[in-house]
Amino acid sequence: MNLTPIALSCLLAYSSNMATGYQTPDVSKQFSVTGPMEIKLRAAILDSVEFLKLITMMDVDQIKGQVVSVGNTGIATGRKSGGRFTSGQDVKGNTYELVETDSCAFVDWGTLAVWANAGSERQFMKLMSENATMRFALDILRVGFNGTSAAADTDPVANPLGQDVNKGWHQLVKEKAPDQVMTDAIYFNPDATGVLKDGEYKTLDAIVTEVKNTLIPEQFRNDPRLVVLVGSDLTAAAQTKLMNQADKPSERVAAQMMDKSIGGLRAYTPPFFPGKRLVVTLLPNLHCYTQKGTRSRKSENVEDRKRWEDKYWRFEGYAVDEMQAYGAIDEAAMNIGAAPAV
């Protein structure tokens, strides 16, 4: 299929608008994104996926360095004889490292033709822009929750969740603070009756309480910003049990809402979060850094692949501010069902 005349006209307008916005003569040739447009691109990515606004997205100057503490954990009040009280945060040894990160969001010619005929030229440009920024934004979370390594040559077929693109938050904690991640077998058994076996839990509330009380130190445990990130497999198992037991409309509503608060903590199931993982943490504790001045873009029609490609290159990486404020059960340790007989 070839591009239709109206699609070609819309793409010309899209390219022209993009060139004006980035103050570059030709967006089909790679160009640096600097100054105000760097800030604007970052804002567009944040706006495209709401969850990114809840974590710490930050530009840094160096490829390697100390994790940038957001400075909002632990006690900040006290006194000192003969002077003023201060309480510093010990981040010594907690470092980050950024790696080359290359994204490409494409739209095939057939879709371009549909978009061009579906609305105005302005609507077409909006669809194109949102497609690129949302793809870039979702990949930040995809890699952040699933990344385990940074391969020289990544394989998206073998690693569809970006496991080889970069080391994400969970992997960093497993390597740098392994005691914060439970790896012994846990059994979530909503159908349990009678006495529970060792490692067996009937409710997610009980599991969250165990993680919070066992892995989260006292200085973070009652922080009102503490939340639970819970996989969809776990919430589905809990909701199925509640829905099967519910025989009143009000009880069914309660069952549908149960994943909003678990164990007294606000609950989230972020995009691409592993289905059987459970994490108790502060959302600003999860950091994603981009090296300032490294962003570059390119937007072009690639005839050999019959598609329009929007490309975004930069140095990027992940960090966890306070390792002790991250307590988790690894998905490999979580089982849905009864614990085996002793």
N, C-alpha and C positions, 0 to 999 in steps of 0.2 A: 504493500500500500504506500502511495506517495502522499506527501503533505498537500492538503487542499490550498487553493489560493487564499482563502480567508484565514486558515491556520498560519500560513506564511506571513500574512499581513500582521496578524496578532503577535507572532514571534518577533517580527521586526520592531513593533512598538514596545514589546517587553524588553528587548535588548537595548533599545534606545533609552527607555526609562531607567533601566539598571545602570547604563553608562553614565547618565546624568547624575543619578544618585551617588554613585561611587566616584564621580569626577574622573573618569577614565575614557579614552577615546574608543576602545574596542574591548568589550567584555569577553570576546572569544579568545583573547590572549590573556594568559595568567597575569593578574595584577594584585598588588598588595592592598590590604584593607587596613588603613591607619587613621589616626585622629578620630574625629567625630563619627565616621562611618564604622570604625571598629566598635565603638560604644553602641551604635545603632544596630549592628549585626548581632551583637551579644544580647541586646534587649529583645530583638525579634525572636531569637532562639528561646529565650526564657519565656516569652509570651506564648509560644506555640505549645508548650507542655507545662501545665500548671504546677506539677510536682517539682520542677526544677527551681521554682521560686522559693520552695521550702527548705532546700539544702543550701550549701555555701558554694556559689559559683564565683570564681575570683581570677583576675589576671595577675600574673607574677612576672618578675623581671628575668629570673634565671631558670635554666632547664633543671638544675638540681638545687636543693636548699632545704632549710628547716621548714616544717609544716607551719603555716601561718595560723596561729591560734586566734580564734575569734574573741577570746578574752571574756567569755560570759559564763564560765563554769566555776564552781567552788566558791568559798566564802570570800567576801571582799571587805568585811567589817571586823574591827578589833581595836586594840590599843597597844602602845609600846612606851615603856618608861623612857623619858628623855628624848622622845622623837615621835615621828608619825608612823602609823601602822601601814604596812603594805603586805600584799600576798601575791607573789609572782606565780606564774604557771610554768611548770617544768616540762618543756617540750624538747629538751636536749636529747638528741639521738632519734627523734621522730622526724624523719626526712621524707621528701618526695622526689620523684624523678619523672620528668615529662618525656614523651616519645613522639616521634613523627606520626601524625594522625591524618589520614586522607579519606575524605568522604565524597561520595558521588550519588546524587539523587537524580534519577532520570524519568522522563515521561515518553512513552513510545508514540510514534506518529499517529496511530489510530486514536489514542486517547486525546492527543493534541487536537485532532480534527473534531472530536466530540465536544471538547471544551470550547473550541472556537465558535462552534455553531450553537452552543447552549446559552449564550448570554452576550453581554457587551464586551468590548475590548478591555474595559476596566476590570470586569469580572474575570476575564481570562488571565490578566496579569496577577490578580489576587490569588487565583488558584495555583499559578506557577510559583509564586513567591512562597505561599503557605506550604506547598508540597515540599520544597527544598528545606525550609527552616524546620518543619516538623520532622522530616526524616533525620536531619542532623541532630535535633534535640532528642528524639527517641533513642538514637544510637548512644548518646551519652549515658542514658539510663541502662540500656541493654548491656553495654560493656561494664558500666559501674557495678551492676549487680551480679554479672556472670563472668567477668574477665578473670583469668587465672595466669596469663602470661602475655609477653609482648614478643611475638615472633617476627623475624626479619621479613618473612613472606607469609601473610595470613591466608587462611583457607576458609572462605565463607561457606563452603559446602560441608566440610567436616565440622566447622564451628559456627553454626548459624546464629548463635547468640553473642558472637564476638569474643568467645573465650580466649582467643589468641591475639586480640587487638591490644589489650593492656591489662594490668592487674587492677581489679576492682576493689571496692571497699572490703568485702567479706574476705577476699584472698589476702589482702594486706593485714587484716587482723589475725587471720589464721597463721600467718608467717611471723608477725612481730609480737603478738600477744596471744599465743595459742590457748592459754587458760581461759580466755574470754569466749571461746566457742566450744559448746558441748559436742563431743563426738561419740559418747556412749549411746547405745541404742535407747530411743524414747518411743513409747507406744501410745498413740492417741486413739483411744477406744471409746467412742461415744456410746456404744452398746454395752459397756461393762456393767456388771451387776455384782453385788457382794463385795468381798475384799479384793482390792486391786493388787496386782503383782508388782514387784519392783520395776520401776521405770515405766509404769502404766498410768495413764491419766484419762479421766472420763471427760474433762472439759478443757477447752483452750484457756479459760480463765485460770485454771490450776497450773497449766504449763507456763503461762506468762508470769504468774506469781512466783513460781519456782525460779525462772530465769532471772527475774528482777531481784529476788532476795538472795540468790546464790552468786550471781555474776556482777551485779551492779553495786558498787560501793555506796556507803551511806551518804556521802556528799552529793551523789547524783540520784539516789533512789527515790526521793520524794520531790524531785524537781518537776514542776507542773508542765514542763515542755517535753517530758519523757513520753515516748510513743512506742507502739508496737507495729512492726512491719510483719505481715503474715501472708503466707502463700495462699493462692486460690484453692489449692487442693484441700488445705486444712479448713478453710472457711466453708467450702462446699460440703465437706463431711459433717461439720457441726450443724450447718443449716438443714441438711437433709434429715438428720436425726430430729431436730426441733420441728421441722415441717411435718414429719410423719406423726409426731406426738400431738401436734396442735389440732384442736377440733373447734376452735372459735376464731372468728376473723381477727380479733385483737391479738391472739396468740400467734397467728400467722404473720401479722405485721411485725411483732416482736422478733420472730424468727428471721425475717428478712433484714431486720436492722441490727442483728446481733454483732455483725462484723464491724460496726462503727465504734464500739468500745469493747475491749477485751481485758479482763483482769484489772479493771479500773483505769486503763490507759486508752487514749484515742488510737484507733486502729486504721492502718492504711494497707492497701494492696497495690503497690506501685506497678507501673508497666514493666513487664519482663522480669518481675520478681519470681524467683524459683518457687514452684508450687508447694513444696513441703518445708521451706525454710521459715524460721521465725527469729526475729531480731527485736531486741529492746534497746532503744537508743534515743538520742536527741537528733532531730533532723538536721540542724546546722552543724552537727558533728561530721556529716558526710560532705567532703570537699571535692570539687573538681576545678583544676587549675588549667589555664591556658597562658602560654608565654606571650606577653605583650609584644606586639609588632611582628608576630609570625603568621598572622592570618593572611591567607590569599584566596582569591576566588577566580573562577573561570566558568563561563556559561556559553555553550555552543551546540550547534546542530551537528550530530555525528551521522553522516549518511551511511557509512558502512554498518552501523548498528540500528539504523532507522529510528533514531530517538534523539531527544534534546537532553543534554546532560548539564547539571549544575554541580560544580566541584568546589570543595572547601578543604583547604590544607592548613595545618597549624601544628604546633607542638602542644600536647595536652596530656594530662595525667590525673590520678586520683590520690586522695589522702584521707586519713581519719585523724581528727584533731585530738580527741581524748580516747585512747584505746579502752580505758576502763569504763567509759560511758557507752560501750558497745558490748552487749551480751547476746549471744545467739545460740540457736540449735542448728547445726549443719543439716542440710537436706538429706545427706547420706545417712544421718543418724535417725531421722524421723520416719516412723512407720505408722501407717493408718490401719488400725486393727488391733486385735488382742495380742498381748505378750505371750510368747510360747510358754508352755507348761514347764515347770522346773524339773 
